[in-house]
Amino acid sequence: MNRPRQAEPFRVPRRRLLLSLARSSVTVVLSVVVYYLLPLDKGLDLGTAIALAVSLVLFTGALAWQIRMIKRSDYPRLRAGETLATAGPTFLIIFAAAYVILSQNRSDSFSEVFGRTNALYFTVTVFATVGFGDIVPVTETARVLTMIQMLADVVLVGMVARILLGAVRVAEEARAAGSGESPGAVGDE
């Protein structure tokens, strides 16, 4: 019986995989180090709100650039994984910094005053929708900021994951068209 020959899936070289893991790890570690070193003792004013908005816009721009790079990559799945591995922690750090500033300026904003670790912990529990209840937003401002994070979390998880997967599909289809293979035959981790 003659079976049609399927193309061999495209494998990521070990060196490329290790480089991607190293780049992701370094990015996350540097983000955390910068978070702990940043002067977050600023006053709570319009400038602080603008800084948060600018941070989120820059984050969105960096994500858009990453999506463009995924589409051009020889290893789109690897690049998408790297993007997810770095975007999530960076996003959480932006909100953790905002919570620190709010808590330091208005000590009644949460059920306890935040240091950096507690703010990061609160941000992760909100993102993970765990909600232990040990730390809660008390003031209207803190609740609004937390709601903004919750909505942004939904966007990050839903829309960004969909966009990244779409970028991978586009890159794989382009590679398959160039090699004469069917898109399902092209795969890299």
DANORHU-V771327 format. One record per backbone hydrogen bond with DSSP energy under -0.5 kcal/mol. NH is the residue of the N-H (numbers start at 0). CO is the residue of the C=O. E is the energy in kcal/mol with one decimal. If there is no record, write none. Layout:
NH_CO_E ; NH_CO_E
This chain:
2_0_-0.7 ; 16_12_-2.2 ; 17_13_-2.7 ; 18_14_-2.3 ; 19_15_-2.2 ; 20_16_-2.4 ; 21_17_-2.6 ; 22_18_-2.7 ; 23_19_-2.4 ; 24_20_-2.5 ; 25_21_-2.8 ; 26_22_-2.2 ; 27_23_-2.3 ; 28_24_-2.7 ; 29_25_-2.9 ; 30_26_-2.1 ; 31_27_-2.2 ; 32_28_-2.6 ; 33_29_-2.8 ; 34_30_-2.2 ; 35_31_-2.2 ; 36_32_-1.4 ; 37_33_-2.3 ; 39_37_-1.1 ; 44_42_-0.9 ; 48_44_-1.7 ; 49_45_-2.5 ; 50_46_-2.3 ; 51_47_-2.1 ; 52_48_-2.3 ; 53_49_-3.1 ; 54_50_-2.4 ; 55_51_-2.2 ; 56_52_-2.2 ; 57_53_-2.9 ; 58_54_-2.4 ; 59_55_-2.2 ; 60_56_-2.5 ; 61_57_-2.7 ; 62_58_-2.2 ; 63_59_-2.4 ; 64_60_-2.3 ; 65_61_-2.2 ; 66_62_-2.3 ; 67_63_-2.0 ; 68_64_-2.2 ; 69_65_-2.3 ; 70_66_-1.9 ; 71_67_-1.0 ; 72_68_-0.9 ; 72_69_-0.8 ; 78_74_-2.5 ; 79_75_-2.5 ; 80_76_-2.3 ; 81_77_-2.2 ; 82_78_-2.2 ; 83_79_-2.4 ; 84_80_-2.4 ; 85_81_-1.4 ; 86_82_-3.0 ; 87_83_-1.6 ; 89_85_-1.7 ; 90_86_-2.7 ; 91_87_-2.3 ; 92_88_-2.2 ; 93_89_-1.7 ; 94_90_-1.5 ; 95_91_-2.5 ; 96_92_-2.4 ; 97_93_-1.6 ; 98_94_-2.4 ; 99_95_-2.3 ; 100_96_-2.3 ; 101_97_-2.4 ; 102_98_-2.9 ; 103_99_-2.8 ; 104_100_-1.7 ; 105_101_-2.5 ; 108_105_-2.4 ; 110_135_-1.8 ; 118_114_-2.0 ; 119_115_-2.3 ; 120_116_-2.7 ; 121_117_-2.7 ; 122_118_-2.4 ; 123_119_-2.4 ; 124_120_-2.3 ; 125_121_-2.2 ; 126_122_-2.5 ; 127_123_-2.8 ; 128_125_-1.0 ; 129_124_-1.9 ; 130_124_-0.8 ; 137_108_-3.8 ; 138_108_-1.3 ; 142_138_-2.3 ; 143_139_-2.6 ; 144_140_-2.5 ; 145_141_-2.2 ; 146_142_-2.5 ; 147_143_-2.5 ; 148_144_-2.1 ; 149_145_-2.5 ; 150_146_-2.6 ; 151_147_-2.6 ; 152_148_-2.7 ; 153_149_-1.9 ; 154_150_-2.0 ; 155_151_-3.1 ; 156_152_-2.9 ; 157_153_-2.8 ; 158_153_-0.5 ; 158_154_-0.9 ; 159_154_-1.8 ; 160_155_-0.7 ; 160_156_-0.5 ; 161_157_-2.0 ; 162_158_-2.7 ; 163_159_-2.9 ; 164_160_-2.4 ; 165_161_-2.3 ; 166_162_-2.4 ; 167_163_-2.3 ; 168_164_-2.4 ; 169_165_-2.6 ; 170_166_-2.3 ; 171_167_-2.8 ; 172_168_-2.7 ; 173_169_-2.3 ; 174_170_-2.2 ; 175_171_-2.6 ; 176_172_-2.5 ; 177_173_-1.8 ; 178_174_-1.5 ; 179_175_-1.7 ; 180_175_-1.0 ; 184_181_-1.9 ; 185_181_-0.6 ; 185_182_-0.9 ; 186_184_-0.6
